[in-house]
Amino acid sequence: MQLSKNHVALPELPEKVLQFGTGVLLRGLPDYFIDKANKAGIFNGRIVVIKSTDKGGTDTFAAQDHLYTQCIQGIHAGQRISEHVINTSISRVLSAASQWTEILACAENPDMEIIISNTTEVGISLTDDDIHANPPSSFPGKLLAFLLKRYQFNQQGMVIIPTELIPDNGTKLKNIVLEQAKRHHLEQPFIHWLETENDFCNSLVDRIVPGALPKEEQAATEKQLGYEDQLMIMSEVYRLWAIETNSEKVKKILSFAKADEGVVLAPNINVFRELKLRLLNGTHTLTCGLAHLAGFETVREAMEDAAFEAVIAALMQHEIVPAITDINIREDAAHRFAISVLDRFRNPYIQHRWLSITMQYTSKMKMRVIPILKKYYQHVHEVPALLAMGFAAYLLTMKQDIQDDHAAYFKEKWAQLSPEALVQEVLKNEALWGEDLTRYKGFAQAVTVMLNNLINEGAATLIKRVAAETTVI
């Protein structure tokens, strides 16, 4: 039997949200929060979901009465969590390719107050498309056409929250929409309304939502639940949707935030971005080469090794936390976030491969790690040994066939130079890092020592030795 309204009561609630995208991140995070709020009697609104194309159709959603199961699996506070939630937040799914008129009709709904999107990072870009087309080709073009219809109907502004993974996503989307409105020579009163009566909120999303379960696990779960579900997804326990606003009107509209501590409404969300970028992404980047060299295939496998877990915990607590702690990020908050990251890394249900994390290794090092190095030297007057080990592992990993735009450069350097000379050459390369990294006293020497240790001892042995010399708070 397929999942349907026979398995759960469908709420009779007005449509309040227009969502561009059917992807698992949206279904596993914003839609999860809205569903939870509805079940608590807080938000009381459902979602109209927009598919960008007819590919895949909307039939699967309709066949299941727009319901899907979310399997939430992971570690929280040291305890394994496994729960199944039937999400009832979606009222219908429309195709932009074939149902654009019906989508525009949603603009005439006075209950419609929120627009959410996840159209990939490429989706928020300025293009020359016709906003009067059926439909416009770009997401900003579709959004502008919808808001123009809204203005013509009742001039009630919308709260627009992009979740694309780019900094200042709301601000960038607003600027693109305004520029498109000007290029189309739309009337000035509409442009003024667009700019002043609509709230474009920057947001940050953080939850691992791999999507469908492995086939055998899906079959076992369906047997346990007593129904089949073609839309079933899994996600980790951790969840964060940080939305930037200081407007009381916006906070009132986003009432679903009251249902879960994972939704944060704040006047500035940079602190959440910095914590994620440095403690989650930065730690991944600093340790992926080390783990790969040690023979670990997945993050879970590495975290089951006591020595590796000790090293990764010490890296966060002793070097990254002191580096990023400042007037905006309190030390206790950074340590709490670090502990939550360790829980996420230990998740036995997610197979996150280290080799995939090494993709575009160099650009990730520049964006995620070099700022940590700079801040560490500003705050702590000693050489960051674990950072140096991570950098050395990066250099040795780049000797292999890694998918990286700078792979040819490293292949050439490894063929020509000794490890000592290679460290000096690479660290001095301002084209790679934007600065000469040898200016950080003692760092080049520490990287050289660690690189020779990796070559002579092997990563697994070095990890064990460093773990034995390391204390974790």
C-alpha positions as CSV (number, residue, x, y, z in Angstrom):
1,M,0.0,0.0,0.0
2,Q,1.3,3.4,-1.0
3,L,1.5,6.3,1.5
4,S,-1.7,8.4,1.3
5,K,-4.1,10.4,3.4
6,N,-5.4,7.1,4.7
7,H,-2.2,7.0,6.9
8,V,-2.4,10.5,8.4
9,A,-4.9,13.3,8.9
10,L,-4.5,16.0,6.3
11,P,-4.7,19.5,7.7
12,E,-7.2,21.9,6.2
13,L,-5.1,25.0,6.2
14,P,-4.6,27.9,3.8
15,E,-1.7,28.1,1.4
16,K,0.8,30.5,2.9
17,V,4.1,29.6,1.3
18,L,5.3,29.4,-2.3
19,Q,8.3,27.2,-2.6
20,F,10.6,27.2,-5.7
21,G,12.2,23.8,-5.6
22,T,11.3,20.2,-4.7
23,G,14.8,19.1,-3.6
24,V,15.5,17.1,-0.5
25,L,17.2,20.0,1.3
26,L,13.9,22.0,1.2
27,R,11.8,19.0,2.1
28,G,14.2,18.0,4.9
29,L,14.6,21.5,6.5
30,P,12.1,24.4,5.8
31,D,9.2,22.0,5.1
32,Y,10.1,20.0,8.2
33,F,9.9,23.2,10.4
34,I,6.6,24.2,8.8
35,D,5.1,20.8,9.3
36,K,6.2,20.7,12.9
37,A,4.7,24.1,13.5
38,N,1.4,23.1,11.9
39,K,1.2,20.0,14.1
40,A,1.7,22.3,17.1
41,G,-1.0,24.6,16.0
42,I,1.4,27.5,15.5
43,F,1.9,28.4,11.9
44,N,-1.2,26.9,10.3
45,G,-0.3,27.2,6.7
46,R,0.7,24.9,3.8
47,I,3.1,25.1,0.9
48,V,2.6,25.3,-2.8
49,V,5.7,23.7,-4.4
50,I,7.0,24.8,-7.8
51,K,8.9,22.4,-10.0
52,S,11.1,24.2,-12.6
53,T,10.5,21.7,-15.3
54,D,8.2,18.8,-16.2
55,K,11.0,16.4,-15.8
56,G,9.9,13.7,-13.4
57,G,6.4,15.2,-13.4
58,T,4.3,16.0,-10.4
59,D,2.5,12.7,-10.4
60,T,4.5,11.1,-7.6
61,F,3.5,13.8,-5.2
62,A,-0.1,13.7,-6.3
63,A,-0.2,9.9,-6.0
64,Q,0.8,10.2,-2.4
65,D,-1.5,13.1,-1.6
66,H,1.7,15.2,-1.4
67,L,2.9,13.4,1.6
68,Y,6.3,12.0,2.3
69,T,8.2,10.4,5.1
70,Q,11.3,11.9,6.7
71,C,13.6,9.5,8.4
72,I,15.6,11.4,11.0
73,Q,18.7,9.5,12.0
74,G,21.8,10.3,13.8
75,I,23.5,11.2,17.1
76,H,22.3,13.8,19.6
77,A,24.0,14.3,23.0
78,G,25.7,11.0,22.5
79,Q,22.5,9.1,22.0
80,R,21.3,7.4,18.8
81,I,18.1,8.9,17.3
82,S,15.9,7.2,14.8
83,E,12.4,8.6,14.1
84,H,10.0,8.7,11.2
85,V,7.8,11.8,10.4
86,I,5.0,11.9,7.8
87,N,5.2,15.5,6.4
88,T,1.9,17.0,5.6
89,S,3.0,20.5,4.8
90,I,2.7,20.4,1.0
91,S,-0.7,21.2,-0.4
92,R,0.1,20.8,-4.1
93,V,3.0,20.7,-6.6
94,L,2.9,22.7,-9.8
95,S,5.1,22.7,-12.8
96,A,6.5,26.1,-13.9
97,A,6.8,24.7,-17.5
98,S,3.1,23.7,-17.9
99,Q,1.2,25.4,-15.1
100,W,2.6,28.9,-15.0
101,T,-0.9,30.5,-15.1
102,E,-1.9,28.5,-11.9
103,I,1.3,29.6,-10.2
104,L,0.6,33.3,-11.0
105,A,-2.9,32.8,-9.6
106,C,-1.3,32.1,-6.2
107,A,-0.3,35.8,-6.1
108,E,-4.0,36.6,-5.7
109,N,-4.2,34.6,-2.5
110,P,-4.2,37.1,0.4
111,D,-3.0,34.3,2.7
112,M,0.1,33.8,0.7
113,E,2.9,35.6,2.6
114,I,6.2,33.7,2.2
115,I,8.4,32.7,-0.8
116,I,11.2,30.1,-0.2
117,S,13.7,29.0,-2.8
118,N,16.6,26.6,-3.4
119,T,17.4,26.7,-7.1
120,T,21.2,26.0,-6.6
121,E,23.8,28.7,-6.4
122,V,23.5,29.3,-10.2
123,G,19.8,30.1,-9.8
124,I,20.6,33.5,-8.2
125,S,22.2,35.2,-11.1
126,L,21.3,38.1,-13.4
127,T,20.1,37.0,-16.9
128,D,18.3,38.7,-19.7
129,D,15.0,36.8,-19.8
130,D,11.5,37.9,-20.6
131,I,9.4,38.2,-17.4
132,H,6.3,38.1,-19.5
133,A,7.2,34.7,-20.9
134,N,5.2,31.6,-20.0
135,P,7.2,31.1,-17.8
136,P,10.3,33.3,-17.5
137,S,13.5,31.3,-17.9
138,S,15.4,32.3,-14.7
139,F,14.3,32.0,-11.1
140,P,14.7,35.8,-10.5
141,G,12.6,36.3,-13.6
142,K,9.9,34.0,-12.3
143,L,10.0,35.8,-8.9
144,L,9.7,39.2,-10.5
145,A,6.7,38.1,-12.6
146,F,5.0,36.7,-9.5
147,L,5.6,39.9,-7.5
148,L,4.4,42.0,-10.4
149,K,1.1,40.0,-10.4
150,R,1.0,40.4,-6.6
151,Y,1.4,44.2,-6.9
152,Q,-1.4,44.3,-9.5
153,F,-3.7,42.3,-7.2
154,N,-3.4,43.8,-3.7
155,Q,0.1,45.3,-3.1
156,Q,0.6,43.1,0.0
157,G,4.3,42.5,0.2
158,M,6.0,39.1,0.7
159,V,8.7,37.7,2.9
160,I,11.3,36.1,0.5
161,I,13.8,33.7,1.9
162,P,16.3,32.1,-0.5
163,T,18.2,29.2,1.0
164,E,20.9,28.9,-1.8
165,L,24.3,28.4,-0.3
166,I,25.8,31.8,-1.1
167,P,26.6,34.6,1.4
168,D,24.0,37.4,1.5
169,N,21.6,35.4,-0.7
170,G,18.6,37.5,0.1
171,T,20.4,40.8,-0.6
172,K,21.8,39.4,-3.9
173,L,18.4,38.1,-5.0
174,K,16.8,41.5,-4.2
175,N,19.4,43.4,-6.2
176,I,18.9,41.1,-9.2
177,V,15.1,41.4,-9.1
178,L,15.4,45.2,-8.9
179,E,17.8,45.3,-11.8
180,Q,15.5,43.1,-13.9
181,A,12.6,45.4,-13.1
182,K,14.6,48.4,-14.3
183,R,15.7,46.7,-17.4
184,H,12.1,45.9,-18.2
185,H,11.2,49.5,-17.7
186,L,8.5,48.6,-15.2
187,E,6.7,51.5,-13.6
188,Q,8.4,53.4,-10.8
189,P,5.6,52.9,-8.2
190,F,6.0,49.1,-8.6
191,I,9.8,49.3,-8.2
192,H,9.3,51.4,-5.1
193,W,6.9,48.8,-3.7
194,L,9.2,46.0,-4.7
195,E,12.0,47.7,-2.7
196,T,10.2,48.8,0.4
197,E,7.2,46.5,0.9
198,N,8.9,43.1,0.4
199,D,11.4,41.6,2.8
200,F,14.3,39.8,1.2
201,C,15.9,37.9,4.1
202,N,19.5,36.5,4.0
203,S,19.4,32.9,5.4
204,L,21.7,30.0,6.2
205,V,20.7,26.4,6.1
206,D,22.6,23.6,7.7
207,R,21.4,20.0,7.7
208,I,22.7,17.0,5.9
209,V,19.9,15.5,3.8
210,P,21.3,12.7,1.7
211,G,17.9,12.0,0.1
212,A,16.6,8.5,-0.5
213,L,17.6,5.7,1.8
214,P,19.7,2.8,0.5
215,K,17.4,0.2,-1.2
216,E,17.6,-2.5,1.4
217,E,17.1,0.0,4.3
218,Q,14.2,1.6,2.4
219,A,12.5,-1.7,2.0
220,A,13.0,-2.6,5.7
221,T,11.6,0.8,6.7
222,E,8.6,0.5,4.5
223,K,7.9,-2.9,5.9
224,Q,8.2,-1.5,9.4
225,L,5.9,1.4,8.6
226,G,3.3,-0.6,6.6
227,Y,3.4,1.4,3.4
228,E,5.5,2.2,0.4
229,D,6.8,5.8,-0.1
230,Q,8.5,6.8,-3.3
231,L,9.3,10.2,-1.8
232,M,10.9,9.0,1.5
233,I,14.0,10.9,2.5
234,M,16.5,10.7,5.3
235,S,18.2,13.5,7.2
236,E,20.5,13.9,10.2
237,V,19.2,15.1,13.5
238,Y,21.0,18.4,13.6
239,R,19.1,21.3,11.9
240,L,19.6,25.0,11.5
241,W,17.8,27.6,9.5
242,A,19.2,31.0,10.4
243,I,17.1,33.9,9.0
244,E,18.3,37.5,9.1
245,T,15.7,40.0,10.2
246,N,15.0,42.6,12.8
247,S,11.5,43.3,11.6
248,E,8.7,42.4,14.1
249,K,6.3,42.1,11.1
250,V,8.5,39.5,9.5
251,K,8.9,37.6,12.8
252,K,5.2,37.5,13.2
253,I,4.8,36.1,9.7
254,L,7.5,33.5,10.3
255,S,5.7,32.2,13.3
256,F,6.9,28.6,12.5
257,A,10.2,29.6,14.2
258,K,8.5,29.2,17.6
259,A,8.1,25.4,17.0
260,D,11.8,24.4,16.9
261,E,15.0,25.8,18.3
262,G,16.6,25.0,14.9
263,V,15.0,28.1,13.4
264,V,16.8,31.3,14.4
265,L,15.6,34.8,13.6
266,A,18.4,37.2,14.2
267,P,19.5,40.7,13.0
268,N,22.8,39.3,11.9
269,I,23.5,35.7,11.0
270,N,27.2,36.0,10.2
271,V,28.1,34.3,13.5
272,F,26.2,31.1,12.4
273,R,28.0,31.2,9.0
274,E,31.4,31.6,10.6
275,L,30.8,28.7,13.0
276,K,29.7,26.4,10.2
277,L,32.4,27.5,7.8
278,R,35.2,27.1,10.3
279,L,34.2,24.3,12.7
280,L,32.3,22.1,10.3
281,N,33.6,22.9,6.8
282,G,37.1,23.9,8.0
283,T,37.5,20.8,10.1
284,H,36.4,18.6,7.2
285,T,38.9,20.3,4.9
286,L,41.8,20.1,7.3
287,T,41.3,16.4,8.0
288,C,40.1,14.9,4.7
289,G,43.6,14.4,3.4
290,L,44.8,13.0,6.6
291,A,41.9,10.5,6.8
292,H,42.3,9.6,3.1
293,L,46.0,8.9,3.6
294,A,45.3,6.8,6.7
295,G,42.9,4.6,4.6
296,F,39.6,5.7,6.0
297,E,36.9,5.8,3.3
298,T,34.1,7.6,5.2
299,V,33.8,10.1,8.0
300,R,31.9,7.6,10.1
301,E,34.7,5.0,9.7
302,A,37.3,7.5,10.8
303,M,35.3,8.6,13.8
304,E,35.1,5.0,15.0
305,D,38.9,5.1,15.4
306,A,39.7,6.5,18.8
307,A,43.0,8.1,17.8
308,F,41.5,9.9,14.8
309,E,38.5,11.1,16.9
310,A,40.9,12.5,19.5
311,V,42.9,14.4,16.8
312,I,39.8,15.9,15.2
313,A,38.3,16.9,18.5
314,A,41.6,18.5,19.6
315,L,41.9,20.4,16.3
316,M,38.5,22.0,16.8
317,Q,38.9,22.7,20.6
318,H,42.5,23.7,20.8
319,E,43.1,25.5,17.5
320,I,39.9,26.4,15.6
321,V,37.9,27.6,18.6
322,P,40.7,29.9,20.0
323,A,41.1,31.3,16.4
324,I,37.5,32.2,15.8
325,T,36.5,33.4,19.3
326,D,36.1,37.2,19.3
327,I,33.5,39.8,20.3
328,N,31.0,38.2,18.0
329,I,31.6,34.5,18.9
330,R,31.8,33.5,22.5
331,E,34.1,30.7,23.5
332,D,31.4,28.6,25.2
333,A,29.1,28.9,22.1
334,A,32.0,27.8,19.8
335,H,32.7,24.8,22.1
336,R,29.0,23.8,22.1
337,F,29.0,24.0,18.3
338,A,32.1,21.9,18.1
339,I,30.5,19.2,20.3
340,S,27.5,19.2,18.0
341,V,29.8,18.8,15.0
342,L,31.4,15.8,16.6
343,D,28.0,14.2,17.0
344,R,27.3,14.9,13.3
345,F,30.6,13.3,12.2
346,R,29.8,10.2,14.3
347,N,26.5,9.7,12.6
348,P,26.3,6.0,11.7
349,Y,23.5,6.4,9.2
350,I,25.4,8.7,6.7
351,Q,28.2,7.5,4.4
352,H,30.1,10.7,3.7
353,R,33.3,9.9,1.8
354,W,36.5,11.6,2.5
355,L,37.6,11.5,-1.2
356,S,34.5,13.5,-2.2
357,I,35.5,16.2,0.4
358,T,39.0,16.5,-1.2
359,M,37.4,17.8,-4.5
360,Q,38.7,21.3,-5.2
361,Y,40.9,20.8,-2.2
362,T,43.0,24.0,-2.8
363,S,40.1,26.4,-3.1
364,K,38.5,24.9,0.0
365,M,41.8,25.4,1.9
366,K,42.0,29.0,0.8
367,M,38.4,29.8,1.7
368,R,37.9,27.7,4.8
369,V,41.4,27.2,6.4
370,I,43.7,30.2,5.6
371,P,41.4,32.6,7.5
372,I,41.6,30.2,10.6
373,L,45.4,30.3,10.3
374,K,45.5,34.1,10.2
375,K,43.1,34.5,13.1
376,Y,45.0,31.9,15.1
377,Y,48.2,33.9,14.8
378,Q,46.4,37.0,15.8
379,H,45.0,35.4,19.0
380,V,47.6,32.8,20.0
381,H,51.3,33.2,20.2
382,E,52.4,29.7,19.2
383,V,52.5,27.5,16.1
384,P,49.3,25.6,15.4
385,A,50.6,22.0,15.3
386,L,47.4,20.3,14.2
387,L,46.7,22.9,11.5
388,A,50.3,22.3,10.3
389,M,49.5,18.6,10.2
390,G,46.4,19.2,8.2
391,F,48.2,21.4,5.7
392,A,51.0,18.8,5.4
393,A,48.4,16.1,4.7
394,Y,46.9,18.4,2.0
395,L,50.3,18.7,0.3
396,L,50.9,15.0,0.3
397,T,47.3,14.2,-0.9
398,M,47.8,16.6,-3.8
399,K,50.6,14.3,-5.0
400,Q,47.8,11.9,-5.9
401,D,45.2,12.2,-8.6
402,I,42.8,14.5,-6.9
403,Q,40.1,16.5,-8.7
404,D,41.4,20.0,-8.2
405,D,42.0,22.9,-10.6
406,H,45.6,23.1,-9.4
407,A,46.4,19.4,-9.8
408,A,48.8,20.0,-12.6
409,Y,50.8,22.6,-10.6
410,F,51.2,20.2,-7.7
411,K,52.1,17.3,-9.9
412,E,54.9,19.4,-11.4
413,K,56.2,20.6,-8.0
414,W,56.3,17.1,-6.5
415,A,58.3,15.9,-9.6
416,Q,60.8,18.7,-9.2
417,L,61.2,19.5,-5.5
418,S,62.1,17.9,-2.2
419,P,59.4,18.0,0.5
420,E,61.3,20.8,2.3
421,A,61.6,22.9,-0.9
422,L,58.0,22.1,-1.9
423,V,56.6,23.4,1.4
424,Q,58.5,26.7,0.9
425,E,57.5,27.0,-2.7
426,V,53.8,26.4,-2.1
427,L,53.5,28.5,1.0
428,K,55.1,31.4,-0.7
429,N,52.7,31.2,-3.7
430,E,50.6,34.3,-3.3
431,A,48.6,33.4,-6.4
432,L,47.2,30.4,-4.5
433,W,46.6,32.0,-1.0
434,G,46.4,35.7,-1.6
435,E,49.5,36.2,0.6
436,D,52.9,34.6,1.5
437,L,52.1,32.1,4.2
438,T,55.8,31.8,5.3
439,R,55.4,35.1,7.1
440,Y,53.6,33.2,9.9
441,K,56.5,32.4,12.2
442,G,57.3,28.8,12.5
443,F,54.4,27.5,10.3
444,A,56.6,26.5,7.3
445,Q,58.9,24.6,9.6
446,A,56.0,22.8,11.4
447,V,54.4,21.9,8.0
448,T,57.8,20.5,6.8
449,V,58.2,18.4,10.0
450,M,54.7,17.0,9.7
451,L,55.1,16.3,5.9
452,N,58.2,14.3,6.6
453,N,56.5,12.5,9.4
454,L,53.6,11.5,7.1
455,I,56.1,10.3,4.5
456,N,58.3,8.4,6.9
457,E,55.7,7.1,9.4
458,G,52.5,7.0,7.5
459,A,49.3,8.8,8.3
460,A,47.8,6.1,10.6
461,T,50.9,5.9,12.8
462,L,51.3,9.6,13.0
463,I,47.6,10.0,14.0
464,K,48.1,7.5,16.8
465,R,51.2,9.3,18.0
466,V,49.7,12.7,17.9
467,A,46.5,11.5,19.7
468,A,48.6,10.0,22.5
469,E,50.2,13.4,23.0
470,T,47.0,15.4,22.8
471,T,44.4,16.2,25.5
472,V,40.8,17.0,24.7
473,I,38.7,19.3,26.8
